[in-house]
């Protein structure tokens, strides 16, 4: 064997050995909620300075990402968020194929790093998403991470699974389905927006099948809201159910109302923070939750909070069987939260998991005392909410709570 061939053989062997740790990691491990992960981001210092200075913009910068010895090179990163945008602790979106075509990280084309600056307890969103999943509603997975940029600790973030083809494959088995990110422009309660597809195109950004034509993408969405707002007649419900998975929608609302969500489908600012999904072989749309930092708003919040403002929900509630189904799903959410102390346990466990990392977070806009106070509030929510909700369900049914 020649010296050159020997060197080549050793180089190949070394490359194989270096790849083994990377191959051993999985997406399930990345989103393991029982671990505080460490993420290393490497970026040009001038680019980092510019990202912070222009945090309200969506300008991309080139970075490397490292997790458990796996390093993804030349990914794209930008600031993200709505009111959560922050120059000190920026929310981040990583796009692994921004500069390298088809590049993936554990199969992901992107990853959201939520800066958690809207939640002094840090755990609202991850617990809320776990609650949706517990109730059978497809929801993004989340895990906590200590994020380092150029070796400097930036604080505790939540790694959030993107709602994309991989998410669809995992949750629905339908990777070819259509997913739209709802864009809040102004208060929208499900009213008819007119015959032009442009009104729907402005509010529903495609996350899959982006090259499809507007008619294929948006005509079914137009038809959904046209059906919802059609004058009541004997065919109204049948028509709506053609375009909407009604049980799934009512279950989604029930979970939100149990969690006292202030910024969801029935939120303070009208419909907000959801993805619209349409299967590849059906017109029946479903909804996926997103951005749950405003969950657990008030322990005594009514399960009918702001529901009368929503065009779709109020018209569905005209049907006694659908109203009863909604109440059953609210009660089921309350019971699932209380079973074996699940909700209290999740809040307590996650709080304990990140307590040390939160205390050391140099960029959080809260104090360590704020963290403890808000975490204690969430624990009280978990311990009191079920009884209050079940009592209200009985009252709405017109049945004494003692029966």
Number of C-alpha atoms within 10 A of each C-alpha: 5 7 8 9 10 11 11 12 12 12 12 12 12 11 11 11 11 13 13 11 12 15 10 9 15 13 12 10 13 21 21 15 20 13 15 20 22 16 19 22 20 18 19 13 11 9 14 17 13 13 21 18 13 15 22 18 13 15 14 18 20 20 22 20 23 15 15 13 13 18 14 17 16 20 24 22 26 21 24 23 19 9 9 17 20 21 16 14 24 25 23 21 22 24 24 27 17 18 16 13 8 9 19 15 18 15 11 19 19 22 18 20 24 27 26 23 22 17 22 22 26 25 26 25 23 24 22 27 22 20 23 22 15 15 18 13 21 23 22 22 21 23 21 28 24 21 23 18 18 15 11 10 18 20 21 32 28 26 27 22 21 21 24 21 22 18 19 21 13 11 16 13 13 17 18 17 19 23 28 25 19 20 17 16 9 11 11 18 19 19 13 19 15 12 12 11 17 14 14 22 19 12 16 20 17 21 17 20 16 13 8 12 10 13 11 11 24 21 16 18 23 22 18 22 21 19 23 24 18 13 10 11 8 8 11 16 16 11 16 22 17 16 22 23 16 20 15 17 19 21 23 25 24 26 25 27 27 29 30 26 24 24 21 24 27 24 21 14 16 21 21 24 19 18 20 19 23 23 18 12 9 12 18 19 22 21 23 21 22 22 20 23 25 19 24 25 16 16 20 14 18 16 23 15 15 16 20 14 16 18 17 20 22 13 15 19 17 10 12 10 11 16 18 15 17 23 23 16 21 28 23 19 26 23 17 17 24 19 12 10 13 15 23 19 15 20 22 16 14 23 19 12 16 20 18 12 18 23 16 16 21 15 18 21 15 17 13 16 11 14 20 15 13 17 23 16 16 24 17 13 20 24 16 14 23 23 15 16 24 22 17 21 22 16 12 15 13 9 12 12 12 6 5
